[in-house]
Amino acid sequence: MIPQLFVEKIDLGDGRSITIETGRLAKQADGSVVVRMGDTMILATAVSARSANPAVDFLPLTVDYREKFAAAGRFPGGFFKREARPSDSEVLTMRLVDRVLRPLFPDDYHAETQVMIQLMSHDEEVMPDALAGLAASAALAVSDIPFYNLISEVRVARIDGKFVINPSREDLAKSDIDMMIGASMDSVAMVEGEMKEISEAEMVEAIKFAHEAIKVQIQAQLRLQAAFGKKEIRTYEGEKENEEIYKKVKAAAYDKIYAIAKVGSAKHERSAAFAEVKEEVKALFTEEELAADGDLVSKYFYKTNKEAVRNVVLELGVRLDGRKTTDIRPIWCEIDYLPRVHGSSLFTRGETQALATVTLGTSREANQIDSPSEQGEEKFYLHYNFPPFSTGEAKPLRGTSRREVGHGNLAQRALKNMIPADCPYTIRIVSEVLESNGSSSMATVCAGTMALMDAGVQMVKPVSGIAMGLITDGEKFAVLSDILGDEDHLGDMDFKVTGTKDGITACQMDIKIDGLRYDIMEQALGQAREGRLHILGKLTETIAAPREDVKAHSPKIITRTIPGNFIGALIGPGGKVIQELQKATGTTIVINEVNEEGVIEILGTDPAGIQAVLAKIQSITFKPQMGEAYEVKVIKMLDFGAVVEYTAAPGNEVLLHVSELAWERTENVTDVVNMGDVFMVKYLGIDPKTRKEKVSRKALLQRPPREEKKE
């Protein structure tokens, strides 16, 4: 018997719709739904353990998003022909959903929880990542897992001045905004995206438009929840609490922490001072009390620390390092730090430092994208590395983390639209974070800008970035420019904004509280612009404009286009011609066929080698024109003529027949020309008798007068 199906429809208002259904698939999960838009279908399931590990004091939430190749009727790549580790695009979608869901679970809920989302059917007209947040929330909505504040996510674009929700990939290419917004019914929780130099007001307008669409999607989830039969939320054992211990810890620690926080100090000095206060607090308890409730002492010390630091900011306007709310930490920059890379820079802001390198290559080095929902390539990409020593820690190295993927993607999106469309290079930036105390991703954007200009990449405009924070008690609030790591952990918002002098190019915002007011968001954006322009000024003091050309040891790239029928001649049998040419000239030659033409990229450091390749291309593609004169050189002598080579196209040979050497009768070819002689000939086209090309020397000589016959 087919189980009952419950379906709700969301009308997008332009003829498109989204449906959410539950009751048919994955019924052993705590909650499961299928979200469909067009022919794209996503299955989302939510499962949470019935009990929590008492030693765990956080929510062990895993959000997993996978795209099945069968969804697009394709085979996975690789030897084993099956989906393996998640791609970067899948990781980025996981992060988008996780960042909205995680803050909305109860603070004291610590049971192992998994939200698994998978693309089961893919429609080329529908981008599935925009549906993942809706699917995850809906799966939680029909479960008994304690998740009270439903959310959704949408993509917003602006095409020809009009906002569009969840555009197709084709439509998105026409947009100047590509933002993902996640929100509850009451407030925005997450924003991430890229823009083409839009204003702060335009950004807020786009967020408001997206929020209205999200409210409609949440209402649909509530209707589905009611129709399915809202489950009674499971009971769970919350965190252990002890009011007496809390009062004792706060009384002993609050004033001391407040005093340390208001003085202003460096990270390690401040950490040591806080640690000393904590030891003094622990000394107030016996060994038996610490054995029984040591976790509570640590928990309440952190709570007191957070409250004291936040109050210093709200009451005194002073931050942990002594700055005012709008102050930017000291900045120093350097370019050309690494002598043999194609471009490099150091950017240091306070206790955060990033070393960026640029590598230039051909289209062969483009990053290939091959997923069920997207195929293509990137000729500009950025990789971000965050080693544990950057925060003075020793941790296991387990490959690239989700955080590194996410921060690298943000920096890449910040810079990509400032790479000229006609840039012939494939460009890779690598950011090595060497120190971190607040927004290493924004340091990466700044270092990346300088490294690109140092490499001679003709950026449209330089880009800078800043991370903003927020502390509020519900009434008073303080927006913080250029936040520290501690201000990120203790604050209510992490808002990263990048842009040029003329507008925003990318953003990433995470809100940790409900009900962020739009006026606060607008103030944060305005304050961010001031800070961003200040940082941009520091960058341009170091390097005001891109180098006019790439460095001497960097590869130069020249592109040429040839008719498609000459591609084979340039490659040669089995690649012999092109391989020998690359070896002889020390260049890399890449040929791409585009619209029945050959687009040739020549990459090399030696100008002579590049010129030799250009000469070979000219030789292969040389086509003499009827009636035109050309300089030739004799390269071979025959009894019936001479083989000559066009000097403008070495390798292009043609027979100069003995009858075309001179007007006079020629008995021996050597009577007129010899090996190595250089002279002009006229091209006469194809000989109708021999069907071969014909040239003439005598056609360019004055014909002698005919002798008169004697009577």
ZADREN-638134 format. One record per residue (C-alpha): residue in one letter; x, y, z. Coordinates in steps of 0.02 Angstrom, whole numbers, padded with zeros to 5 digits, always signed. Layout:
# residues N
aXYZ
...
//
This chain:
# residues 711
m+00000+00000+00000
i+00069+00170-00052
p+00080+00284+00102
q-00014+00448+00108
l+00078+00593+00030
f+00070+00770+00100
v+00113+00911-00021
e+00127+01100-00008
k+00158+01219-00153
i+00255+01382-00154
d+00212+01502-00295
l+00360+01610-00348
g+00242+01730-00436
d+00318+01716-00610
g+00244+01551-00669
r+00372+01447-00574
s+00335+01352-00414
i+00416+01243-00282
t+00332+01093-00199
i+00374+01012-00033
e+00312+00836+00000
t+00329+00712+00142
g+00260+00542+00192
r+00329+00432+00052
l+00520+00421+00063
a+00643+00382+00204
k+00511+00358+00337
q+00632+00287+00466
a+00719+00455+00475
d+00654+00573+00609
g+00598+00688+00468
s+00611+00680+00278
v+00548+00785+00133
v+00567+00798-00055
v+00581+00974-00125
r+00548+00995-00311
m+00568+01141-00430
g+00548+01102-00614
d+00630+00932-00635
t+00755+00961-00495
m+00715+00852-00344
i+00806+00855-00177
l+00784+00730-00035
a+00822+00796+00140
t+00823+00692+00299
a+00850+00738+00481
v+00899+00616+00618
s+00953+00654+00796
a+01012+00537+00933
r+00893+00508+01077
s+01026+00547+01207
a+01182+00654+01215
n+01357+00615+01274
p+01371+00702+01445
a+01551+00751+01403
v+01495+00849+01250
d+01454+01032+01283
f+01410+01083+01104
l+01291+01031+00966
p+01374+00894+00858
l+01279+00943+00701
t+01327+00875+00531
v+01251+00949+00375
d+01293+00847+00220
y+01246+00891+00041
r+01284+00775-00106
e+01244+00781-00290
k+01216+00611-00371
f+01282+00598-00549
a+01133+00490-00596
a+01026+00644-00561
a+01097+00719-00720
g+01109+00556-00816
r+01299+00554-00804
f+01437+00440-00744
p+01556+00495-00605
g+01736+00524-00657
g+01880+00424-00586
f+01934+00243-00589
f+01800+00177-00470
k+01656+00267-00555
r+01566+00315-00395
e+01539+00472-00293
a+01681+00494-00168
r+01734+00644-00064
p+01626+00799-00081
s+01673+00928-00212
d+01707+01108-00164
s+01535+01160-00228
e+01453+01028-00117
v+01555+01086+00033
l+01503+01266+00001
t+01319+01215-00002
m+01342+01120+00162
r+01414+01277+00241
l+01271+01385+00177
v+01144+01273+00263
d+01244+01239+00421
r+01274+01423+00456
v+01088+01459+00461
l+01030+01303+00555
r+01162+01289+00691
p+01124+01449+00791
l+00936+01408+00795
f+00944+01244+00892
p+00921+01261+01081
d+01083+01310+01167
d+01074+01160+01283
y+01036+01029+01149
h+01192+00921+01125
a+01129+00762+01042
e+01217+00699+00885
t+01116+00770+00739
q+01130+00738+00552
v+01044+00832+00413
m+01077+00745+00247
i+01026+00824+00081
q+01047+00743-00088
l+01011+00794-00267
m+00910+00653-00345
s+00855+00734-00509
h+00934+00884-00594
d+00851+01009-00709
e+00973+01121-00805
e+00855+01267-00776
v+00859+01251-00586
m+01010+01278-00474
p+00990+01152-00331
d+01096+01240-00199
a+00959+01373-00180
l+00837+01237-00123
a+00949+01150+00005
g+00908+01264+00153
l+00721+01249+00122
a+00735+01059+00113
a+00837+01047+00274
s+00717+01157+00373
a+00565+01064+00306
a+00639+00897+00358
l+00664+00965+00535
a+00488+01039+00532
v+00405+00867+00511
s+00517+00786+00643
d+00513+00788+00833
i+00688+00862+00843
p+00692+01022+00948
f+00707+01154+00812
y+00579+01289+00839
n+00626+01429+00722
l+00602+01370+00542
i+00709+01447+00406
s+00734+01448+00219
e+00864+01507+00095
v+00847+01585-00077
r+00962+01652-00211
v+00925+01830-00267
a+00987+01905-00430
r+00958+02071-00516
i+00931+02061-00703
d+00899+02220-00802
g+00863+02311-00639
k+00735+02184-00578
f+00759+02066-00431
v+00731+01881-00465
i+00719+01736-00342
n+00811+01574-00383
p+00860+01616-00563
s+00926+01486-00686
r+01113+01477-00715
e+01088+01556-00887
d+00991+01702-00811
l+01117+01720-00670
a+01253+01753-00798
k+01159+01914-00845
s+01145+01974-00665
d+01251+02099-00569
i+01204+02018-00402
d+01220+01836-00348
m+01174+01821-00164
m+01114+01679-00054
i+01010+01738+00094
g+00955+01629+00239
a+00826+01690+00364
s+00691+01645+00487
m+00520+01727+00484
d+00585+01868+00595
s+00764+01900+00545
v+00904+01873+00422
a+01033+01747+00482
m+01155+01728+00337
v+01206+01821+00180
e+01338+01767+00056
g+01372+01817-00123
e+01460+01918-00255
m+01412+02081-00339
k+01474+02194-00477
e+01515+02349-00375
i+01342+02383-00304
s+01304+02511-00169
e+01265+02473+00013
a+01084+02531-00012
e+01063+02412-00160
m+01128+02269-00056
v+01003+02301+00084
e+00864+02314-00044
a+00911+02143-00115
i+00914+02065+00059
k+00742+02135+00100
f+00672+02067-00064
a+00743+01895-00027
h+00676+01897+00151
e+00498+01922+00090
a+00515+01769-00022
i+00585+01669+00124
k+00434+01712+00232
v+00320+01634+00100
q+00426+01475+00101
i+00420+01463+00291
q+00230+01481+00289
a+00224+01334+00169
q+00328+01231+00291
l+00207+01275+00432
r+00060+01218+00325
l+00148+01056+00284
q+00189+01031+00468
a+00006+01055+00516
a-00061+00941+00377
f+00063+00803+00417
g+00025+00818+00601
k+00147+00917+00706
k+00245+00795+00812
e+00269+00825+00995
i+00446+00888+01021
r+00550+00756+01109
t+00607+00786+01286
y+00792+00791+01318
e+00908+00817+01463
g+00978+00992+01454
e+01142+01055+01521
k+01181+01035+01704
e+01159+01200+01796
n+01203+01264+01969
e+01154+01442+02012
e+01262+01448+02169
i+01420+01404+02072
y+01377+01533+01940
k+01356+01670+02069
k+01520+01622+02153
v+01616+01622+01988
k+01541+01786+01931
a+01573+01873+02097
a+01755+01819+02092
a+01791+01850+01908
y+01681+01986+01833
d+01770+02141+01898
k+01943+02071+01863
i+01897+02025+01685
y+01816+02195+01660
a+01975+02280+01719
i+02084+02178+01600
a+01966+02207+01453
k+01958+02396+01471
v+02148+02420+01474
g+02180+02355+01298
s+02316+02226+01267
a+02389+02104+01139
k+02314+01932+01112
h+02441+01826+01208
e+02457+01951+01351
r+02267+01960+01367
s+02246+01771+01358
a+02377+01748+01495
a+02289+01875+01607
f+02119+01791+01583
a+02197+01620+01617
e+02271+01687+01780
v+02098+01748+01836
k+02026+01578+01794
e+02156+01491+01901
e+02113+01609+02044
v+01929+01563+02024
k+01966+01376+02022
a+02068+01397+02181
l+01906+01446+02270
f+01843+01267+02249
t+01905+01107+02330
e+01977+00965+02228
e+01819+00865+02261
e+01709+01010+02201
l+01812+01029+02042
a+01806+00843+02010
a+01616+00849+02020
d+01579+01019+01943
g+01740+01078+01858
d+01649+01084+01692
l+01522+01205+01767
v+01660+01315+01835
s+01738+01328+01661
k+01569+01356+01580
y+01522+01496+01700
f+01694+01576+01686
y+01670+01586+01496
k+01495+01657+01521
t+01561+01788+01643
n+01706+01829+01528
k+01588+01855+01382
e+01471+01967+01483
a+01613+02075+01552
v+01699+02100+01385
r+01536+02144+01298
n+01490+02268+01434
v+01659+02356+01418
v+01619+02387+01235
l+01439+02441+01265
e+01475+02550+01418
l+01647+02622+01379
g+01662+02603+01191
v+01830+02519+01220
r+01883+02355+01138
l+01998+02216+01197
d+02150+02289+01110
g+02110+02467+01164
r+02036+02527+01000
k+01877+02625+00977
t+01734+02542+00882
t+01781+02620+00714
d+01971+02602+00726
i+02067+02491+00605
r+02222+02401+00668
p+02394+02457+00603
i+02430+02394+00427
w+02593+02363+00336
c+02614+02287+00164
e+02752+02226+00050
i+02757+02165-00130
d+02882+02061-00229
y+02931+01971-00068
l+02967+01804-00153
p+03096+01827-00292
r+03051+01684-00410
v+02861+01677-00405
h+02760+01770-00536
g+02685+01888-00408
s+02684+01898-00217
s+02633+02009-00073
l+02627+02016+00116
f+02479+02096+00203
t+02486+02120+00391
r+02346+02199+00492
g+02370+02192+00679
e+02401+02009+00723
t+02336+01942+00558
q+02455+01908+00413
a+02431+01832+00240
l+02563+01791+00110
a+02487+01781-00065
t+02568+01711-00223
v+02509+01722-00403
t+02550+01593-00537
l+02515+01626-00721
g+02478+01488-00846
t+02387+01437-01004
s+02209+01374-01023
r+02279+01200-00992
e+02296+01250-00808
a+02114+01304-00792
n+02019+01226-00646
q+01899+01098-00719
i+01725+01094-00641
d+01635+00928-00665
s+01484+00902-00554
p+01306+00843-00589
s+01241+01021-00581
e+01383+01114-00666
q+01518+01084-00796
g+01645+01209-00853
e+01811+01284-00804
e+01884+01427-00702
k+02028+01528-00772
f+02043+01621-00608
y+02043+01530-00443
l+02106+01555-00266
h+02161+01430-00134
y+02169+01475+00050
n+02274+01382+00180
f+02253+01403+00367
p+02391+01305+00457
p+02376+01281+00646
f+02537+01379+00682
s+02445+01537+00625
t+02355+01537+00792
g+02502+01467+00892
e+02428+01292+00900
a+02482+01115+00857
k+02339+01016+00779
p+02324+00863+00668
l+02326+00900+00481
r+02178+00814+00398
g+02171+00890+00225
t+02080+01046+00169
s+01944+01095+00293
r+01770+01158+00252
r+01821+01325+00326
e+01971+01339+00209
v+01859+01299+00059
g+01731+01429+00114
h+01853+01570+00151
g+01949+01538-00009
n+01788+01544-00109
l+01738+01710-00029
a+01906+01789-00073
q+01897+01719-00250
r+01724+01793-00277
a+01785+01960-00208
l+01922+01973-00341
k+01858+01877-00493
n+01755+02017-00573
m+01906+02132-00568
i+02006+02017-00683
p+01992+02087-00861
a+01887+01982-00980
d+02028+01985-01108
c+02163+01925-00987
p+02249+01783-01081
y+02315+01695-00926
t+02246+01562-00812
i+02280+01637-00639
r+02300+01544-00475
i+02316+01636-00310
v+02370+01543-00154
s+02350+01629+00015
e+02455+01563+00158
v+02388+01629+00323
l+02541+01651+00434
e+02457+01737+00582
s+02274+01749+00626
n+02181+01856+00749
g+02028+01914+00653
s+01974+01892+00473
s+02113+01807+00379
s+01993+01793+00231
m+01989+01982+00215
a+02178+01987+00232
t+02181+01862+00088
v+02079+01980-00021
c+02200+02123+00015
a+02355+02017-00011
g+02279+01941-00168
t+02247+02114-00243
m+02428+02168-00217
a+02499+02003-00280
l+02395+02017-00440
m+02458+02193-00472
d+02637+02139-00431
a+02619+01999-00560
g+02569+02123-00695
v+02388+02068-00706
q+02295+02222-00767
m+02159+02225-00633
v+02011+02335-00672
k+02018+02408-00496
p+02102+02355-00332
v+01993+02271-00201
s+02002+02276-00011
g+01899+02190+00125
i+01850+02212+00306
a+01762+02108+00439
m+01631+02194+00547
g+01561+02139+00714
l+01413+02181+00825
i+01380+02180+01011
t+01205+02216+01073
d+01104+02189+01231
g+00939+02215+01141
e+00936+02402+01169
k+01112+02470+01156
f+01225+02410+01017
a+01401+02438+00952
v+01459+02401+00774
l+01643+02353+00773
s+01760+02382+00627
d+01900+02258+00590
i+01855+02131+00724
l+01975+02023+00824
g+01955+01835+00839
d+01888+01855+01017
e+01763+01986+00958
d+01701+01861+00830
h+01677+01725+00963
l+01599+01841+01093
g+01499+01950+00973
d+01331+01937+00887
m+01382+01958+00705
d+01523+01922+00584
f+01498+02028+00429
k+01634+02026+00295
v+01624+02151+00152
t+01742+02173+00004
g+01742+02302-00133
t+01826+02433-00240
k+01816+02621-00215
d+01655+02616-00316
g+01556+02473-00239
i+01538+02303-00157
t+01607+02148-00243
a+01570+02012-00113
c+01502+01985+00061
q+01477+01853+00194
m+01370+01883+00348
d+01327+01769+00494
i+01206+01829+00627
k+01204+01742+00796
i+01050+01828+00868
d+00868+01840+00820
g+00794+02001+00755
l+00940+02099+00682
r+00866+02267+00634
y+00892+02333+00459
d+00950+02501+00527
i+01093+02411+00618
m+01136+02319+00456
e+01138+02484+00362
q+01252+02563+00492
a+01368+02413+00484
l+01379+02428+00295
g+01413+02614+00302
q+01547+02591+00435
a+01620+02448+00333
r+01636+02560+00181
e+01738+02687+00278
g+01853+02552+00345
r+01867+02467+00175
l+01921+02629+00091
h+02049+02661+00229
i+02125+02489+00198
l+02119+02516+00010
g+02221+02673+00035
k+02356+02572+00124
l+02361+02447-00019
t+02379+02580-00152
e+02517+02665-00054
t+02614+02503-00075
i+02570+02476-00259
a+02460+02605-00344
a+02431+02514-00509
p+02474+02348-00591
r+02648+02328-00665
e+02646+02371-00849
d+02706+02196-00893
v+02741+02030-00810
k+02910+02004-00728
a+03064+01951-00827
h+03058+01773-00758
s+02868+01760-00777
p+02796+01679-00932
k+02732+01791-01069
i+02579+01732-01161
i+02538+01772-01341
t+02379+01715-01427
r+02350+01689-01611
t+02200+01628-01709
i+02220+01519-01864
p+02094+01439-01982
g+02038+01270-01920
n+02107+01177-02070
f+02286+01222-02018
i+02273+01147-01843
g+02327+00975-01902
a+02481+01044-01991
l+02536+01134-01832
i+02511+00981-01723
g+02590+00860-01848
p+02574+00671-01855
g+02561+00605-01678
g+02599+00781-01612
k+02774+00776-01686
v+02779+00955-01753
i+02713+01041-01596
q+02818+00935-01478
e+02979+00971-01572
l+02933+01155-01582
q+02903+01166-01394
k+03069+01078-01360
a+03167+01189-01479
t+03091+01353-01419
g+03068+01318-01232
t+02885+01366-01242
t+02718+01289-01199
i+02595+01287-01342
v+02409+01255-01315
i+02284+01240-01457
n+02097+01254-01428
e+01969+01236-01567
v+01836+01371-01552
n+01703+01401-01685
e+01802+01305-01817
e+01958+01409-01782
g+02117+01366-01689
v+02155+01478-01541
i+02340+01458-01503
e+02417+01507-01336
i+02607+01524-01331
l+02682+01533-01156
g+02867+01563-01127
t+02997+01669-01039
d+03115+01690-01188
p+03053+01817-01316
a+03159+01735-01452
g+03073+01569-01421
i+02901+01650-01433
q+02951+01736-01596
a+03012+01570-01666
v+02841+01493-01631
l+02753+01642-01712
a+02865+01622-01865
k+02821+01438-01877
i+02635+01478-01865
q+02655+01610-01999
s+02746+01485-02106
i+02614+01352-02089
t+02470+01470-02121
f+02555+01570-02259
k+02446+01585-02415
p+02523+01683-02561
q+02404+01793-02658
m+02382+01788-02848
g+02489+01917-02936
e+02587+01970-02780
a+02778+01973-02771
y+02871+01882-02631
e+03051+01865-02579
v+03119+01687-02592
k+03280+01594-02556
v+03350+01448-02655
i+03360+01294-02543
k+03381+01155-02672
m+03447+01141-02849
l+03367+01025-02979
d+03401+00992-03163
f+03234+01067-03211
g+03226+01211-03090
a+03258+01269-02912
v+03161+01240-02752
v+03136+01405-02666
e+03072+01450-02492
y+02972+01605-02449
t+03083+01704-02331
a+02929+01772-02241
a+02867+01595-02212
p+03011+01472-02182
g+02961+01296-02226
n+02843+01349-02365
e+02926+01285-02524
v+02881+01298-02708
l+02964+01245-02870
l+03032+01383-02982
h+03037+01297-03152
v+03186+01326-03265
s+03069+01403-03395
e+03021+01540-03269
l+03198+01592-03224
a+03229+01714-03366
w+03158+01769-03532
e+03309+01700-03620
r+03323+01514-03648
t+03411+01437-03498
e+03514+01281-03527
n+03575+01260-03347
v+03488+01320-03191
t+03655+01372-03119
d+03676+01495-03261
v+03544+01603-03175
v+03531+01556-02988
n+03631+01461-02859
m+03604+01390-02682
g+03567+01526-02555
d+03522+01659-02683
v+03384+01778-02626
f+03272+01866-02753
m+03092+01910-02791
v+02963+01803-02881
k+02784+01830-02935
y+02648+01709-02878
l+02547+01647-03028
g+02423+01534-02937
i+02391+01352-02981
d+02462+01287-03146
p+02314+01210-03242
k+02428+01076-03315
t+02522+01016-03160
r+02390+01069-03031
k+02532+01137-02925
e+02578+01311-02867
k+02676+01414-02993
v+02797+01558-02969
s+02901+01656-03092
r+03061+01757-03081
k+03055+01817-03260
a+02880+01892-03237
l+02962+02027-03131
l+03100+02061-03260
q+03085+02175-03411
r+03051+02074-03565
p+03187+02101-03696
p+03131+02171-03867
r+03106+02044-04004
e+03238+02040-04143
e+03176+02088-04319
k+03187+01952-04453
k+03315+01983-04594
e+03247+01972-04773
//
